[in-house]
């Protein structure tokens, strides 16, 4: 039986990086953990852990986890990963066959070669070399301005926490990039005013 959506025992970023050491493509920790890796400290609890990789390269990931199951979350339900479900959504959850717990969430990202394409607005594009940064010990993570762009759509309490934690540490050029991206994807978003105020300090 497939466990429920709350059955999470997520890897730490270090554990995930260790398991993916043999993955021969660009990947990175995403979401709230990416914010904490950028800041170099844990700022809040994390229910799960998310990673990104180019969508066309997802096929290289399951062989690193023999016996594991991969499921696609769709409208509150979990569907076994197959060509139809993978084409319908961009997320895929990884199920540990021993613990029967979800261990990590994969975001399969659009891309054009080495250029990342935002799934919210295809006009927003950046080379993967600018989208992925590394911690001093080598863990790749999505740069915070890109993480915040995706968090802006829902702007839940935890997303507001992440914005508040990152904004004082975000260089002007990165704040400008985020504001320009929000102007395309979410032009009336209240975060744009906060970015403007932070730039004026």
N, C-alpha and C positions, 0 to 999 in steps of 0.2 A: 504494500500500500504506500502511495506517495504521502509523505508527511505534509502537514499544513504549512501555511505561509509564515507562521511564527516559529517554526522549528529551526532556529539558527544557532550555529556554533561556529562563528566566523573565524577564519584564519586571522592572525595578526599580519600586518604588512611584511614583517620579516619572514614569517612562515610562508606567505604567498610567494614572495620573491625567491625563496629557496626552492619551492615546488616548480616554479616557472623558469628556473635557471637555464634549462635546456630549450626553451621556446625561442626559435630562431627569427622572431619578428618583433617589431616595436610593440610594446605593451606598457601600461602604466596603471598604478593605483588611482582611482577616481573618487568622487564624492567627498564626504566629510573627512575620511582618512587622508585624502590628498591635501586638504587644508592643514591638517595637523602635521603632516610631513613637511610642508612648506614652512610652517611656524617652528618646527623642531620641538614641539611639545604637544601633549594630549590635552585638548581643551574641553572635551565632553565625552560622554559615553557613545559607543557606536554599536548599533544593533546588527549591522552586517558589514561586509567589505565589498567594494565594487572595483572593477578593473575595466580598462578599455583596450581594444585592439582593432586593427582594420578588419572590416567584416569579411573580406575575402580570405583572411588568414585564420578564421576561427577553426577551420578543419584541422589545423595543426595542433590545437590545444587538447581535445579529448584523448588522443593517443598517449599523452603524458599522465593520464589518470585512468589506467585500465580498471574496468569493473565499475567505474563511477557512472551515474546517470545524470543527464543534462535535460532540464525542463525549461519551457518558455512560459513565463507568466502572461496570461491573457485574461483581461476582465475579471481579475480576482481568482482565476483558476490556473492550474499548472498543467501544461500539456507536454508530453515527451517531445524532445527536440527531433524534428524531421524536416525535410525540405519545405513543407508547407508552413509549419509553425515558425521556423526560422525566418522565412520570408515575410511573415505577418508582423513580427515584432523585432525589436533590437536587443532585448535582454535575454539572457540565458542563465539559469541558476544551476550550480554544480552540487550534486548530492553525494555525500560520502557514504559508500555502501556499508561501512562498518558501524558508524554512529547513527546512520539514517538521519543526519542533520545536514542542512544547507551550509556550505563552507565559503562560497564566494559567488558573486554576481558578475556576469560578463556583459559589458556594453559593446555590441558589434557596431563599429562606427563606419559611416560613409567615408570614402576617400577617393582621391585621384592620384594614383601612384603614392608618392611620399607626402602628399598634401591632404590634410584632414579637412573634411567638409561637414559643417554643422548640420545636424539633422533637423533643426528648428528653422533654419533659413540657409539655403545653399549659397547665398551671397557671402556668407561668413566662412572664410577659409584661412588656414595657416599651415605652413610646413610643419610636419610632425616634430622636426627639430626644435621648433619654438613652442610646441604644445606640451612636450614632455621634458621635465627637469628631474634631476636625481639628488637624493640625499647624500651627505658625505660618505655613507657606507654603501651607496650604489643602488638604493631602491628607487625605481622610476615612479614619478607621480605626475598627474595632470596639473599644469600651472593653475594657480588659484583664480585668475581672471576667467579662464574657460570653465572651471568648476562653478563659479558663481553665476555665469551666464545660464547654465542649466538649472541651477537652484532658483533662479529668479522666477521661473514660471509658476511654481507652487508657493514659494516663499513661506514655508512652514516655520515653526518656532526654531527648529534646529538650523534651518537655512539662514534665518535672521541672526542666530548665534554665530554661524560661520562668517557671515558678512562682517559683523561687529568685531570678530577676532582678527580678520585678515586686513580690514581697511587701513588701520594705522600702519601696517607693515607693507602695504602695496605701493610700489614705486609709481610715480606720476604717469609714466608711459603705459603701465599696465592698467591703471585706472582709466586712462583715455581710451585704450583698446576696449575695455569692458563697456564704457559708456557708448562708444560707437557701435558695438555689437548689440547692445540693448536697444539702441535707436532703430536698428533694423528689425530685430526679433520681437521686441516689446517696447515700442516707442513711448508709451505713457507710463512706464514702470516707475514707481516711487523711488526705487534705488538710484535712479539717475540724479535725483535731487541730492541724495546723500553723497554721491560721488562728486558732484559739483561743490558741495560744502566742504568735503574733505580736501579737495584740490585747492580751496581758498584759504586753508589754515596756514 
